[in-house]
């Protein structure tokens, strides 16, 4: 069951910011990777960003930025391209995106439920607070290690 995560929406909820920074993205990616690492689940987190589609795989987590349009558009294209849209789970608090995903045949899930399903990350029982510092360099070293990728 692929999880399709609305990255900027999750950052807004977890970090409480409308304009996510590179540090905010890195923090969310670290949190998600840590939670997914202990499971067999796979997820893709989609971020809005500068044009030029980019993707990377970090173990069970993939990161995608659309070449054109929005992350929401790319999430909906992924659902439409799926052989089994009903198996796709779109994780977002954006009611419009959740509705459109359901209309396309996917299921939607609130971010809080997603975080509950995947338990504590790194011994924590919650997502990082907005004022918590994240060692981005440490996570970049972890992601650069080929042994931590598929």
PyMOL commands that place a pseudoatom at each C-alpha (Angstrom):
pseudoatom trace, name=CA, resn=UNK, resi=1, chain=A, elem=C, hetatm=0, pos=[0.000, 0.000, 0.000]
pseudoatom trace, name=CA, resn=UNK, resi=2, chain=A, elem=C, hetatm=0, pos=[1.802, 3.146, -1.147]
pseudoatom trace, name=CA, resn=UNK, resi=3, chain=A, elem=C, hetatm=0, pos=[1.489, 6.225, 1.048]
pseudoatom trace, name=CA, resn=UNK, resi=4, chain=A, elem=C, hetatm=0, pos=[1.550, 9.515, -0.854]
pseudoatom trace, name=CA, resn=UNK, resi=5, chain=A, elem=C, hetatm=0, pos=[2.448, 12.308, 1.558]
pseudoatom trace, name=CA, resn=UNK, resi=6, chain=A, elem=C, hetatm=0, pos=[1.626, 15.988, 1.082]
pseudoatom trace, name=CA, resn=UNK, resi=7, chain=A, elem=C, hetatm=0, pos=[4.992, 17.270, 2.330]
pseudoatom trace, name=CA, resn=UNK, resi=8, chain=A, elem=C, hetatm=0, pos=[4.342, 20.996, 2.610]
pseudoatom trace, name=CA, resn=UNK, resi=9, chain=A, elem=C, hetatm=0, pos=[1.033, 20.286, 4.334]
pseudoatom trace, name=CA, resn=UNK, resi=10, chain=A, elem=C, hetatm=0, pos=[2.756, 18.001, 6.855]
pseudoatom trace, name=CA, resn=UNK, resi=11, chain=A, elem=C, hetatm=0, pos=[5.443, 20.613, 7.515]
pseudoatom trace, name=CA, resn=UNK, resi=12, chain=A, elem=C, hetatm=0, pos=[2.746, 23.199, 8.132]
pseudoatom trace, name=CA, resn=UNK, resi=13, chain=A, elem=C, hetatm=0, pos=[1.182, 20.957, 10.761]
pseudoatom trace, name=CA, resn=UNK, resi=14, chain=A, elem=C, hetatm=0, pos=[4.371, 19.659, 12.370]
pseudoatom trace, name=CA, resn=UNK, resi=15, chain=A, elem=C, hetatm=0, pos=[6.625, 22.720, 12.163]
pseudoatom trace, name=CA, resn=UNK, resi=16, chain=A, elem=C, hetatm=0, pos=[3.783, 25.262, 12.154]
pseudoatom trace, name=CA, resn=UNK, resi=17, chain=A, elem=C, hetatm=0, pos=[5.083, 27.284, 9.242]
pseudoatom trace, name=CA, resn=UNK, resi=18, chain=A, elem=C, hetatm=0, pos=[3.481, 28.318, 5.958]
pseudoatom trace, name=CA, resn=UNK, resi=19, chain=A, elem=C, hetatm=0, pos=[6.842, 28.824, 4.226]
pseudoatom trace, name=CA, resn=UNK, resi=20, chain=A, elem=C, hetatm=0, pos=[8.980, 25.755, 4.819]
pseudoatom trace, name=CA, resn=UNK, resi=21, chain=A, elem=C, hetatm=0, pos=[12.736, 26.101, 4.713]
pseudoatom trace, name=CA, resn=UNK, resi=22, chain=A, elem=C, hetatm=0, pos=[15.274, 23.521, 3.595]
pseudoatom trace, name=CA, resn=UNK, resi=23, chain=A, elem=C, hetatm=0, pos=[15.781, 22.726, 7.302]
pseudoatom trace, name=CA, resn=UNK, resi=24, chain=A, elem=C, hetatm=0, pos=[12.037, 22.120, 7.708]
pseudoatom trace, name=CA, resn=UNK, resi=25, chain=A, elem=C, hetatm=0, pos=[12.068, 19.706, 4.770]
pseudoatom trace, name=CA, resn=UNK, resi=26, chain=A, elem=C, hetatm=0, pos=[15.141, 17.902, 6.058]
pseudoatom trace, name=CA, resn=UNK, resi=27, chain=A, elem=C, hetatm=0, pos=[13.547, 17.569, 9.485]
pseudoatom trace, name=CA, resn=UNK, resi=28, chain=A, elem=C, hetatm=0, pos=[10.354, 16.091, 8.051]
pseudoatom trace, name=CA, resn=UNK, resi=29, chain=A, elem=C, hetatm=0, pos=[12.288, 13.714, 5.787]
pseudoatom trace, name=CA, resn=UNK, resi=30, chain=A, elem=C, hetatm=0, pos=[14.355, 12.557, 8.772]
pseudoatom trace, name=CA, resn=UNK, resi=31, chain=A, elem=C, hetatm=0, pos=[11.213, 12.020, 10.850]
pseudoatom trace, name=CA, resn=UNK, resi=32, chain=A, elem=C, hetatm=0, pos=[9.467, 10.052, 8.108]
pseudoatom trace, name=CA, resn=UNK, resi=33, chain=A, elem=C, hetatm=0, pos=[12.534, 7.947, 7.294]
pseudoatom trace, name=CA, resn=UNK, resi=34, chain=A, elem=C, hetatm=0, pos=[13.006, 7.082, 10.933]
pseudoatom trace, name=CA, resn=UNK, resi=35, chain=A, elem=C, hetatm=0, pos=[9.385, 5.998, 11.322]
pseudoatom trace, name=CA, resn=UNK, resi=36, chain=A, elem=C, hetatm=0, pos=[9.302, 3.958, 8.090]
pseudoatom trace, name=CA, resn=UNK, resi=37, chain=A, elem=C, hetatm=0, pos=[12.672, 2.268, 8.561]
pseudoatom trace, name=CA, resn=UNK, resi=38, chain=A, elem=C, hetatm=0, pos=[11.214, -0.234, 11.059]
pseudoatom trace, name=CA, resn=UNK, resi=39, chain=A, elem=C, hetatm=0, pos=[8.333, -1.216, 8.770]
pseudoatom trace, name=CA, resn=UNK, resi=40, chain=A, elem=C, hetatm=0, pos=[7.766, -2.684, 5.330]
pseudoatom trace, name=CA, resn=UNK, resi=41, chain=A, elem=C, hetatm=0, pos=[5.709, 0.343, 4.331]
pseudoatom trace, name=CA, resn=UNK, resi=42, chain=A, elem=C, hetatm=0, pos=[6.779, 2.533, 1.450]
pseudoatom trace, name=CA, resn=UNK, resi=43, chain=A, elem=C, hetatm=0, pos=[5.980, 6.199, 1.107]
pseudoatom trace, name=CA, resn=UNK, resi=44, chain=A, elem=C, hetatm=0, pos=[6.618, 9.064, -1.243]
pseudoatom trace, name=CA, resn=UNK, resi=45, chain=A, elem=C, hetatm=0, pos=[6.667, 12.610, 0.089]
pseudoatom trace, name=CA, resn=UNK, resi=46, chain=A, elem=C, hetatm=0, pos=[5.845, 15.343, -2.420]
pseudoatom trace, name=CA, resn=UNK, resi=47, chain=A, elem=C, hetatm=0, pos=[7.036, 18.937, -1.995]
pseudoatom trace, name=CA, resn=UNK, resi=48, chain=A, elem=C, hetatm=0, pos=[6.209, 22.054, -3.946]
pseudoatom trace, name=CA, resn=UNK, resi=49, chain=A, elem=C, hetatm=0, pos=[9.377, 23.605, -5.222]
pseudoatom trace, name=CA, resn=UNK, resi=50, chain=A, elem=C, hetatm=0, pos=[11.254, 25.193, -8.070]
pseudoatom trace, name=CA, resn=UNK, resi=51, chain=A, elem=C, hetatm=0, pos=[10.540, 23.703, -11.485]
pseudoatom trace, name=CA, resn=UNK, resi=52, chain=A, elem=C, hetatm=0, pos=[12.651, 20.753, -12.473]
pseudoatom trace, name=CA, resn=UNK, resi=53, chain=A, elem=C, hetatm=0, pos=[11.373, 17.386, -11.332]
pseudoatom trace, name=CA, resn=UNK, resi=54, chain=A, elem=C, hetatm=0, pos=[13.676, 15.815, -8.855]
pseudoatom trace, name=CA, resn=UNK, resi=55, chain=A, elem=C, hetatm=0, pos=[13.335, 12.589, -6.998]
pseudoatom trace, name=CA, resn=UNK, resi=56, chain=A, elem=C, hetatm=0, pos=[15.449, 10.570, -4.660]
pseudoatom trace, name=CA, resn=UNK, resi=57, chain=A, elem=C, hetatm=0, pos=[15.024, 7.321, -2.773]
pseudoatom trace, name=CA, resn=UNK, resi=58, chain=A, elem=C, hetatm=0, pos=[15.989, 7.114, 0.877]
pseudoatom trace, name=CA, resn=UNK, resi=59, chain=A, elem=C, hetatm=0, pos=[15.230, 3.527, 1.818]
pseudoatom trace, name=CA, resn=UNK, resi=60, chain=A, elem=C, hetatm=0, pos=[11.474, 3.137, 2.127]
pseudoatom trace, name=CA, resn=UNK, resi=61, chain=A, elem=C, hetatm=0, pos=[10.945, 6.873, 1.535]
pseudoatom trace, name=CA, resn=UNK, resi=62, chain=A, elem=C, hetatm=0, pos=[11.065, 8.608, -1.837]
pseudoatom trace, name=CA, resn=UNK, resi=63, chain=A, elem=C, hetatm=0, pos=[11.085, 12.370, -2.252]
pseudoatom trace, name=CA, resn=UNK, resi=64, chain=A, elem=C, hetatm=0, pos=[9.531, 14.024, -5.318]
pseudoatom trace, name=CA, resn=UNK, resi=65, chain=A, elem=C, hetatm=0, pos=[9.332, 17.628, -6.501]
pseudoatom trace, name=CA, resn=UNK, resi=66, chain=A, elem=C, hetatm=0, pos=[7.222, 18.253, -9.623]
pseudoatom trace, name=CA, resn=UNK, resi=67, chain=A, elem=C, hetatm=0, pos=[8.695, 19.604, -12.847]
pseudoatom trace, name=CA, resn=UNK, resi=68, chain=A, elem=C, hetatm=0, pos=[5.548, 21.641, -13.331]
pseudoatom trace, name=CA, resn=UNK, resi=69, chain=A, elem=C, hetatm=0, pos=[2.378, 22.240, -11.400]
pseudoatom trace, name=CA, resn=UNK, resi=70, chain=A, elem=C, hetatm=0, pos=[2.043, 21.592, -7.710]
pseudoatom trace, name=CA, resn=UNK, resi=71, chain=A, elem=C, hetatm=0, pos=[2.807, 18.715, -5.392]
pseudoatom trace, name=CA, resn=UNK, resi=72, chain=A, elem=C, hetatm=0, pos=[-0.969, 18.172, -5.180]
pseudoatom trace, name=CA, resn=UNK, resi=73, chain=A, elem=C, hetatm=0, pos=[-1.130, 17.790, -8.973]
pseudoatom trace, name=CA, resn=UNK, resi=74, chain=A, elem=C, hetatm=0, pos=[1.715, 15.265, -8.897]
pseudoatom trace, name=CA, resn=UNK, resi=75, chain=A, elem=C, hetatm=0, pos=[0.064, 13.280, -6.085]
pseudoatom trace, name=CA, resn=UNK, resi=76, chain=A, elem=C, hetatm=0, pos=[-3.152, 13.063, -8.118]
pseudoatom trace, name=CA, resn=UNK, resi=77, chain=A, elem=C, hetatm=0, pos=[-1.193, 12.024, -11.230]
pseudoatom trace, name=CA, resn=UNK, resi=78, chain=A, elem=C, hetatm=0, pos=[0.420, 9.227, -9.192]
pseudoatom trace, name=CA, resn=UNK, resi=79, chain=A, elem=C, hetatm=0, pos=[-3.015, 8.016, -8.077]
pseudoatom trace, name=CA, resn=UNK, resi=80, chain=A, elem=C, hetatm=0, pos=[-4.306, 8.143, -11.659]
pseudoatom trace, name=CA, resn=UNK, resi=81, chain=A, elem=C, hetatm=0, pos=[-1.269, 6.223, -12.952]
pseudoatom trace, name=CA, resn=UNK, resi=82, chain=A, elem=C, hetatm=0, pos=[-1.591, 3.502, -10.316]
pseudoatom trace, name=CA, resn=UNK, resi=83, chain=A, elem=C, hetatm=0, pos=[-2.842, 0.077, -11.385]
pseudoatom trace, name=CA, resn=UNK, resi=84, chain=A, elem=C, hetatm=0, pos=[-4.836, -0.037, -8.149]
pseudoatom trace, name=CA, resn=UNK, resi=85, chain=A, elem=C, hetatm=0, pos=[-5.768, 3.507, -7.061]
pseudoatom trace, name=CA, resn=UNK, resi=86, chain=A, elem=C, hetatm=0, pos=[-7.780, 2.100, -4.125]
pseudoatom trace, name=CA, resn=UNK, resi=87, chain=A, elem=C, hetatm=0, pos=[-4.478, 0.886, -2.642]
pseudoatom trace, name=CA, resn=UNK, resi=88, chain=A, elem=C, hetatm=0, pos=[-3.014, 4.411, -2.626]
pseudoatom trace, name=CA, resn=UNK, resi=89, chain=A, elem=C, hetatm=0, pos=[-3.298, 6.346, 0.637]
pseudoatom trace, name=CA, resn=UNK, resi=90, chain=A, elem=C, hetatm=0, pos=[-2.963, 10.118, 0.395]
pseudoatom trace, name=CA, resn=UNK, resi=91, chain=A, elem=C, hetatm=0, pos=[-1.803, 11.628, 3.689]
pseudoatom trace, name=CA, resn=UNK, resi=92, chain=A, elem=C, hetatm=0, pos=[-2.893, 15.235, 4.022]
pseudoatom trace, name=CA, resn=UNK, resi=93, chain=A, elem=C, hetatm=0, pos=[-4.919, 17.615, 6.146]
pseudoatom trace, name=CA, resn=UNK, resi=94, chain=A, elem=C, hetatm=0, pos=[-5.890, 19.511, 2.976]
pseudoatom trace, name=CA, resn=UNK, resi=95, chain=A, elem=C, hetatm=0, pos=[-9.597, 18.704, 2.621]
pseudoatom trace, name=CA, resn=UNK, resi=96, chain=A, elem=C, hetatm=0, pos=[-9.690, 19.596, -1.068]
pseudoatom trace, name=CA, resn=UNK, resi=97, chain=A, elem=C, hetatm=0, pos=[-6.752, 17.316, -1.923]
pseudoatom trace, name=CA, resn=UNK, resi=98, chain=A, elem=C, hetatm=0, pos=[-8.228, 14.512, 0.206]
pseudoatom trace, name=CA, resn=UNK, resi=99, chain=A, elem=C, hetatm=0, pos=[-11.579, 14.857, -1.605]
pseudoatom trace, name=CA, resn=UNK, resi=100, chain=A, elem=C, hetatm=0, pos=[-9.955, 14.886, -5.052]
pseudoatom trace, name=CA, resn=UNK, resi=101, chain=A, elem=C, hetatm=0, pos=[-7.827, 11.844, -4.150]
pseudoatom trace, name=CA, resn=UNK, resi=102, chain=A, elem=C, hetatm=0, pos=[-10.935, 9.930, -3.022]
pseudoatom trace, name=CA, resn=UNK, resi=103, chain=A, elem=C, hetatm=0, pos=[-12.733, 10.919, -6.237]
pseudoatom trace, name=CA, resn=UNK, resi=104, chain=A, elem=C, hetatm=0, pos=[-9.769, 9.448, -8.146]
pseudoatom trace, name=CA, resn=UNK, resi=105, chain=A, elem=C, hetatm=0, pos=[-10.187, 6.181, -6.238]
pseudoatom trace, name=CA, resn=UNK, resi=106, chain=A, elem=C, hetatm=0, pos=[-7.551, 6.570, -3.500]
pseudoatom trace, name=CA, resn=UNK, resi=107, chain=A, elem=C, hetatm=0, pos=[-8.060, 6.634, 0.233]
pseudoatom trace, name=CA, resn=UNK, resi=108, chain=A, elem=C, hetatm=0, pos=[-7.123, 9.584, 2.402]
pseudoatom trace, name=CA, resn=UNK, resi=109, chain=A, elem=C, hetatm=0, pos=[-5.614, 9.614, 5.854]
pseudoatom trace, name=CA, resn=UNK, resi=110, chain=A, elem=C, hetatm=0, pos=[-5.131, 12.423, 8.355]
pseudoatom trace, name=CA, resn=UNK, resi=111, chain=A, elem=C, hetatm=0, pos=[-1.473, 13.137, 9.207]
pseudoatom trace, name=CA, resn=UNK, resi=112, chain=A, elem=C, hetatm=0, pos=[-2.099, 12.470, 12.903]
pseudoatom trace, name=CA, resn=UNK, resi=113, chain=A, elem=C, hetatm=0, pos=[-3.357, 8.980, 12.074]
pseudoatom trace, name=CA, resn=UNK, resi=114, chain=A, elem=C, hetatm=0, pos=[-0.352, 8.352, 9.823]
pseudoatom trace, name=CA, resn=UNK, resi=115, chain=A, elem=C, hetatm=0, pos=[2.036, 9.298, 12.652]
pseudoatom trace, name=CA, resn=UNK, resi=116, chain=A, elem=C, hetatm=0, pos=[0.108, 7.079, 15.095]
pseudoatom trace, name=CA, resn=UNK, resi=117, chain=A, elem=C, hetatm=0, pos=[0.250, 4.118, 12.692]
pseudoatom trace, name=CA, resn=UNK, resi=118, chain=A, elem=C, hetatm=0, pos=[3.992, 4.314, 12.397]
pseudoatom trace, name=CA, resn=UNK, resi=119, chain=A, elem=C, hetatm=0, pos=[4.719, 4.763, 16.072]
pseudoatom trace, name=CA, resn=UNK, resi=120, chain=A, elem=C, hetatm=0, pos=[7.374, 6.801, 17.745]
pseudoatom trace, name=CA, resn=UNK, resi=121, chain=A, elem=C, hetatm=0, pos=[10.372, 7.942, 15.774]
pseudoatom trace, name=CA, resn=UNK, resi=122, chain=A, elem=C, hetatm=0, pos=[13.741, 7.658, 17.431]
pseudoatom trace, name=CA, resn=UNK, resi=123, chain=A, elem=C, hetatm=0, pos=[12.095, 6.904, 20.755]
pseudoatom trace, name=CA, resn=UNK, resi=124, chain=A, elem=C, hetatm=0, pos=[9.717, 9.838, 20.487]
pseudoatom trace, name=CA, resn=UNK, resi=125, chain=A, elem=C, hetatm=0, pos=[5.969, 9.561, 20.400]
pseudoatom trace, name=CA, resn=UNK, resi=126, chain=A, elem=C, hetatm=0, pos=[5.384, 12.674, 18.339]
pseudoatom trace, name=CA, resn=UNK, resi=127, chain=A, elem=C, hetatm=0, pos=[6.645, 14.596, 15.358]
pseudoatom trace, name=CA, resn=UNK, resi=128, chain=A, elem=C, hetatm=0, pos=[9.358, 17.188, 16.068]
pseudoatom trace, name=CA, resn=UNK, resi=129, chain=A, elem=C, hetatm=0, pos=[8.215, 20.517, 17.465]
pseudoatom trace, name=CA, resn=UNK, resi=130, chain=A, elem=C, hetatm=0, pos=[8.858, 23.708, 15.533]
pseudoatom trace, name=CA, resn=UNK, resi=131, chain=A, elem=C, hetatm=0, pos=[11.552, 24.850, 17.957]
pseudoatom trace, name=CA, resn=UNK, resi=132, chain=A, elem=C, hetatm=0, pos=[13.523, 21.564, 17.970]
pseudoatom trace, name=CA, resn=UNK, resi=133, chain=A, elem=C, hetatm=0, pos=[16.908, 21.637, 16.282]
pseudoatom trace, name=CA, resn=UNK, resi=134, chain=A, elem=C, hetatm=0, pos=[17.724, 18.891, 13.808]
pseudoatom trace, name=CA, resn=UNK, resi=135, chain=A, elem=C, hetatm=0, pos=[21.276, 17.934, 12.893]
pseudoatom trace, name=CA, resn=UNK, resi=136, chain=A, elem=C, hetatm=0, pos=[20.880, 18.251, 9.131]
pseudoatom trace, name=CA, resn=UNK, resi=137, chain=A, elem=C, hetatm=0, pos=[24.525, 17.342, 8.482]
pseudoatom trace, name=CA, resn=UNK, resi=138, chain=A, elem=C, hetatm=0, pos=[24.073, 14.051, 10.342]
pseudoatom trace, name=CA, resn=UNK, resi=139, chain=A, elem=C, hetatm=0, pos=[21.019, 13.195, 8.259]
pseudoatom trace, name=CA, resn=UNK, resi=140, chain=A, elem=C, hetatm=0, pos=[22.744, 14.182, 5.024]
pseudoatom trace, name=CA, resn=UNK, resi=141, chain=A, elem=C, hetatm=0, pos=[25.614, 11.800, 5.887]
pseudoatom trace, name=CA, resn=UNK, resi=142, chain=A, elem=C, hetatm=0, pos=[23.045, 9.064, 6.577]
pseudoatom trace, name=CA, resn=UNK, resi=143, chain=A, elem=C, hetatm=0, pos=[21.252, 9.676, 3.265]
pseudoatom trace, name=CA, resn=UNK, resi=144, chain=A, elem=C, hetatm=0, pos=[24.513, 9.780, 1.309]
pseudoatom trace, name=CA, resn=UNK, resi=145, chain=A, elem=C, hetatm=0, pos=[25.469, 6.312, 2.636]
pseudoatom trace, name=CA, resn=UNK, resi=146, chain=A, elem=C, hetatm=0, pos=[24.570, 3.875, -0.157]
pseudoatom trace, name=CA, resn=UNK, resi=147, chain=A, elem=C, hetatm=0, pos=[23.836, 1.220, 2.484]
pseudoatom trace, name=CA, resn=UNK, resi=148, chain=A, elem=C, hetatm=0, pos=[20.788, 3.243, 3.592]
pseudoatom trace, name=CA, resn=UNK, resi=149, chain=A, elem=C, hetatm=0, pos=[19.215, 3.269, 0.133]
pseudoatom trace, name=CA, resn=UNK, resi=150, chain=A, elem=C, hetatm=0, pos=[17.301, 0.692, -1.860]
for i in range(1, 150): cmd.bond("trace and resi %d" % i, "trace and resi %d" % (i + 1))
show_as sticks, trace
zoom trace
